[in-house]
């Protein structure tokens, strides 16, 4: 199990983070269409993440002078990148002498490999290979589905994370007018209903000092290429970036 950093961004790092995101977005005509993480709210494993074609990129933003430090850690960055079969990247940023704005310290995308420190050019890494979604990707998608549902219901989101090894998945202000939590689980076709974790009571006990209101959310996912012609048909893999059917009926 990984420890997830709950520290918030400082006001100055927020400016640095915003500049980094805008720089990345300008590297693709029309902007990056598939941001995975582009919000400044904790918890943090990565600061920014996005999908380009069949590749995933997880970015930790860093001040080259070391004066402004962002939340999270390199360990967390590698954990989320490895779990998603993605690329762990650093994005060195520097503060301009005049004006105080932030700019990328490197040319091009401004990214370097977090392990080798060699430049990373995302477009050159995209291939035609079909890559099956990992459990982390599936969990992150499921959390997004539930998060969108809660927002449409008018609830205030407090925090969320897509690490399948960490519970709860989401905190929000619900009908109780106080904090409530959700454990999200995702399953692939032919399964259509996820089970509550075996340690459900332990999770509830661990967070009872914060909230007495806990929920479970099952999200079932199938490929849009699935024929659904017989009960025993083979499941079509969930390919990264391809269409999917989602079954979610609400909180339990």
URRAKA-V975810 format. One record per residue. N is the residue number from 1. RES is the residue in three letters. PHI is phi as a letter, one per 20 degrees, with the letter a starting at -180 (NA if undefined). NEAR is the number of other C-alpha atoms within 10 Angstrom. Layout:
n = <N:N>
res = <RES:RES>
phi = <PHI:PHI>
near = <NEAR:NEAR>
This chain:
n = <1:2:3:4:5:6:7:8:9:10:11:12:13:14:15:16:17:18:19:20:21:22:23:24:25:26:27:28:29:30:31:32:33:34:35:36:37:38:39:40:41:42:43:44:45:46:47:48:49:50:51:52:53:54:55:56:57:58:59:60:61:62:63:64:65:66:67:68:69:70:71:72:73:74:75:76:77:78:79:80:81:82:83:84:85:86:87:88:89:90:91:92:93:94:95:96:97:98:99:100:101:102:103:104:105:106:107:108:109:110:111:112:113:114:115:116:117:118:119:120:121:122:123:124:125:126:127:128:129:130:131:132:133:134:135:136:137:138:139:140:141:142:143:144:145:146:147:148:149:150:151:152:153:154:155:156:157:158:159:160:161:162:163:164:165:166:167:168:169:170:171:172:173:174:175:176:177:178:179:180:181:182:183:184:185:186:187:188:189:190:191:192:193:194:195:196:197:198:199:200:201:202:203:204:205:206:207:208:209:210:211:212:213:214:215:216:217:218:219:220:221:222:223:224:225:226:227:228:229:230:231:232:233:234:235:236:237:238:239:240:241:242:243:244:245:246:247:248:249:250:251:252>
res = <UNK:UNK:UNK:UNK:UNK:UNK:UNK:UNK:UNK:UNK:UNK:UNK:UNK:UNK:UNK:UNK:UNK:UNK:UNK:UNK:UNK:UNK:UNK:UNK:UNK:UNK:UNK:UNK:UNK:UNK:UNK:UNK:UNK:UNK:UNK:UNK:UNK:UNK:UNK:UNK:UNK:UNK:UNK:UNK:UNK:UNK:UNK:UNK:UNK:UNK:UNK:UNK:UNK:UNK:UNK:UNK:UNK:UNK:UNK:UNK:UNK:UNK:UNK:UNK:UNK:UNK:UNK:UNK:UNK:UNK:UNK:UNK:UNK:UNK:UNK:UNK:UNK:UNK:UNK:UNK:UNK:UNK:UNK:UNK:UNK:UNK:UNK:UNK:UNK:UNK:UNK:UNK:UNK:UNK:UNK:UNK:UNK:UNK:UNK:UNK:UNK:UNK:UNK:UNK:UNK:UNK:UNK:UNK:UNK:UNK:UNK:UNK:UNK:UNK:UNK:UNK:UNK:UNK:UNK:UNK:UNK:UNK:UNK:UNK:UNK:UNK:UNK:UNK:UNK:UNK:UNK:UNK:UNK:UNK:UNK:UNK:UNK:UNK:UNK:UNK:UNK:UNK:UNK:UNK:UNK:UNK:UNK:UNK:UNK:UNK:UNK:UNK:UNK:UNK:UNK:UNK:UNK:UNK:UNK:UNK:UNK:UNK:UNK:UNK:UNK:UNK:UNK:UNK:UNK:UNK:UNK:UNK:UNK:UNK:UNK:UNK:UNK:UNK:UNK:UNK:UNK:UNK:UNK:UNK:UNK:UNK:UNK:UNK:UNK:UNK:UNK:UNK:UNK:UNK:UNK:UNK:UNK:UNK:UNK:UNK:UNK:UNK:UNK:UNK:UNK:UNK:UNK:UNK:UNK:UNK:UNK:UNK:UNK:UNK:UNK:UNK:UNK:UNK:UNK:UNK:UNK:UNK:UNK:UNK:UNK:UNK:UNK:UNK:UNK:UNK:UNK:UNK:UNK:UNK:UNK:UNK:UNK:UNK:UNK:UNK:UNK:UNK:UNK:UNK:UNK:UNK:UNK:UNK:UNK:UNK:UNK:UNK>
phi = <NA:d:e:d:f:d:f:e:f:f:g:f:f:g:f:f:f:f:f:f:f:f:f:f:f:f:f:c:f:n:n:f:e:c:f:e:c:b:c:e:d:f:e:c:d:d:e:b:b:b:d:c:m:d:d:d:c:d:c:d:e:c:e:f:e:m:e:d:d:e:f:n:b:f:f:f:f:f:f:f:f:f:f:d:l:d:d:e:c:d:c:f:c:c:e:f:f:d:n:m:f:d:c:f:f:d:e:m:f:n:d:c:f:f:e:d:m:e:g:d:d:g:g:f:e:f:c:e:f:e:d:f:f:e:f:f:f:f:f:f:f:f:f:f:f:f:f:f:f:f:f:f:f:n:e:e:f:d:a:b:b:d:f:f:e:c:c:f:e:b:d:b:e:d:f:f:m:c:f:c:c:c:e:d:c:d:c:d:g:e:f:c:b:e:d:f:f:f:e:g:f:f:f:f:f:f:d:f:f:e:a:e:d:c:c:c:c:d:c:d:c:c:f:f:e:f:f:l:d:b:f:d:f:f:f:f:g:e:e:g:n:e:f:b:e:c:d:b:d:o:f:d>
near = <7:12:14:17:15:14:13:16:19:13:10:12:21:15:14:25:26:15:17:25:18:13:18:19:17:13:15:13:8:8:13:16:12:14:16:17:16:15:13:15:15:19:18:26:28:28:28:24:22:20:20:18:17:19:20:23:23:25:26:27:23:23:20:15:11:10:8:16:16:21:19:22:17:15:14:19:23:22:17:23:22:14:15:21:18:18:24:26:29:25:26:20:23:19:17:11:8:6:7:10:12:21:17:24:16:14:8:14:20:21:27:20:16:20:12:8:11:12:18:21:14:17:13:7:13:14:12:7:11:13:16:15:18:15:17:20:22:23:23:22:18:26:27:18:17:22:22:14:16:19:12:10:10:11:16:16:17:14:16:22:20:23:23:21:12:13:18:23:25:22:20:20:16:17:10:10:10:12:18:22:25:22:23:28:22:27:20:20:17:17:12:16:18:16:12:15:14:8:9:14:9:11:15:19:13:11:15:12:8:13:16:14:16:19:16:19:24:24:24:22:23:22:18:14:14:17:11:13:7:7:7:8:11:12:16:15:17:23:16:20:16:16:12:15:12:18:17:17:12:13:15:11>
